[in-house]
Amino acid sequence: MNKYKINNMVGVLVPFTLSAYVVFSISMVLTQISSYFNVPLYIISLTFPIDFIGGAIGGFILGRYADKVGRKFTTILSIILFSLFLIISSFSNSIIELFISWFFVGFGVNAENGIAYALIVETLGSYTGSFGGLVQGLYYVGFGLDVLTFSFIRYWRFLFLTIGIISLVFGIISSVVIKETLKTHQKRVSNIGDLFISKYRYKTILLSLIVVGAFLLSVPLLSIAPTLIEKLDMTSDIGILSIIGFLSYWFAGFLSDKIGRGKTTMSFSALGLISGFLLIFAKNSYFIVLLLALLYISSGLFSYDGIWVSENYPIELRATASNFVFMFGRILGGFAPEITSVIGVSSLSFGIGIVSVFSSVLIFIVSIIFILIENK
């Protein structure tokens, strides 16, 4: 791998890890913040949908900007945004201030993620699914860094401040080495309406639906499943499931390079459908954990979605398309924990099972339609 590719992959891997490090930091201290502001836990948990809504808006705006001025500058801007607003959130004196800060944390995090997919496609050219799966799996690494940091820094203000400063410093250092790909390849300036010309319309609609399903399948596994496992008194299995999730993301990306994105998506969504259906009726704790492990594997289909979207559009439209398609998934995905909790008010395993079945069916059907249209 030449220096150009190494620089850009460093500029993808490190900021992506730091974005996960930042966005999952609040998961460590939800109860603590709830007690500090003397509000119910479900009020604090609204930071999740607020973060995702900010991500939908920020991803679209900065993704569009990245297609006009370049990947490097916009990546640096995104890092500054999510790091700085995490630092600002550490000084919050009210719930409203905390919510505003987390809106802009999501604004920067999801913009950076969307631009990263475009950089991978434009830099590597081949095995983009494998590398994309590895990158998406960094969400688990970022969460692991949060757990490690929290073991040393227990107070929420100091935790946010520390993670924000680390992210700001290392994020900027790692992103300044990026070699711009837009100016090298761009042929013309695109318009947002180009996403819906006849050539791309079906791709924009179908890929948006697949991404919505992927968010609905994946987000509850990161937000609700750990609570379910704790209630089953099997907390030690959370770490094992995280490892399974990381490996499944890489494997799904690798498989998508070998047999195709559509076929891989159909296979993994079928696994999600079967596992989710069985989870609805599962009662035994060990069986529930086993089914959750299978769902973590099936969620690997999310790992290459950003790559799949990016490679279906020309370079001048790529970052815009990626963040536009992900916008709807981010909005609905942000409410996935609440949706799952409401459905599973009496049983979290039932709630996760229902949402998994719905999302898997959606992904499976839309993937078939996409393949049929592509093969015409």
Order of alpha helices (4+ residues) and beta strands (2+ residues): alpha-alpha-alpha-alpha-alpha-alpha-alpha-alpha-alpha-alpha-alpha-alpha-alpha-alpha-alpha-alpha-alpha-alpha-alpha
